Amino acid sequence: MKVLLLKDPKDKDSGPDPYTEELGSYNLEATLIPVLSFEFTSLDSLFEKLSHPECYGGLVFTSPRALEAIKICLKEKSKKEAWSKSLKQMWNIKPTYVVGKATASLVEEIGLVPQGEMAGNAEKLAEYICSSIPLESLTVYQTAQHPDLQESLSSYFSQQGIPASIVFFSPSGVKFCLQHIQKLSGDLINQVKFAAIGPSTAKALRDAGVAVSCTAGSPTAQDLAAAIHTALQPPNCSH
């Protein structure tokens, strides 16, 4: 059976995508279609704030893209030297919080120690960090529809037909993809099991009038694949 994943593929240098691998272990044929493109912003402000760890009690990284923003900053030789000589050590005596495993591994790459990676979503991470700590947020990227999205969806449906399941990985994915998918599926859309990576994405689907067949218990390839496998079982199957 076929599963359509509305997400970017993992960076090719770091091996195969874990979601396609996990779904493959259940004999589900997964295809990835990128939904979003990212434009980095406020990078000078970002490094300015990173240069003053004494002003903050810690860091919160909400996605892998936030780490990509820092890596772009650190490509500049002077900034890289400042980070490795003093800033990294100064930040390391403060907590660095992340929402999931993918972000945690990138935090480790820049030399910091992540906390809270098992939280899985923003609400649980906020509870983990605890209430009443003053936060300062800085937006360092903005999302837009991937330029090839409509064409990729159209060619997938014309070549592979209607998938057994379609997985959304963000509320933005719902916003950008759902109407195209409804148009391409027509009356056959009722056959599709819609899945969500987490509660905010599931809510966006329900708000758009879509029945959600399953939500991953945590935003990992293993939990998502298991949830989809269960959702695709015939009704009379108990396992």
Secondary structure, DSSP 8 states (H G I E B T S, - for coil): -EEEEES----GGG-S-HHHHHHHHTT-EEEE---EEEEE--HHHHHHHHT-GGG-S-EEE-SHHHHHHHHHHTTSHHHHHHIIIIIHHHHHTS-EEESSHHHHHHHHHTT--EE-TTS-SHHHHHHHH-TT--------EEEEE-TTHHHHHHHHHHHH-S-SEEEE-SHHHHHHHHHHHHHHHGGGGGG-EEEESSHHHHHHHHHTT--EEEE-SSSSHHHHHHHHHHHTS-TT---
